[in-house]
């Protein structure tokens, strides 16, 4: 089950309309690493969402997110790990 809201999740009113304060999980998957991190921080600090994942392409920003206690998924890292598993 879930709720789908059409809008830009960097807008506070969209997050309120989505009832973010009741969310169990938040996943930010835009094309912008910084936007994903910023919105994840808002979900975590303002709306107290416990489980958060942000798509982050830049490996250096992945490390930064660890310090913020934000889970990340990185297309570059995932592909690299997959390639290594298939050749080893």
Secondary structure, 3 states (H helix, E strand, C coil): CCCCCCCCCCCHHHHHHCCHHHCCEEEECCCCHHHHHHHHHHHHHCCCCCEEEEECCCHHHHHHHHHCCCEEECHHHHHHHHHHHHHC
